[in-house]
């Protein structure tokens, strides 16, 4: 499994959170470098960027501020609950925690 240094550091941080499944190198394709809770992806590295799942209004705010970009997962349309952020996003741990809590509450 090859991930950026920034995402490897985020994995190390998130690994101690309750119920987090870290990427183990056994998965292939979409989500293979994903952090999961309750089997659901909350953060991943995709195309060299950090992608996180958040409430639609929060995603829209990140897009409007210019901090984030739409996340399409290689599809023609944007996934409304996902946002793509730079790999060195300064608040990566905070936003990953926000995504973790959001996805954990969905279950």
Protein Blocks (a to p, Z undefined) as FASTA:
>chain_A
ZZdfklmmmmmmmmmpghiacdehlagcehklccceehiafbdceehiacddddfklmmm
mmmnomaccdekhpabdcfkbccddfklfklmmmmmmmmmmmmmmZZ
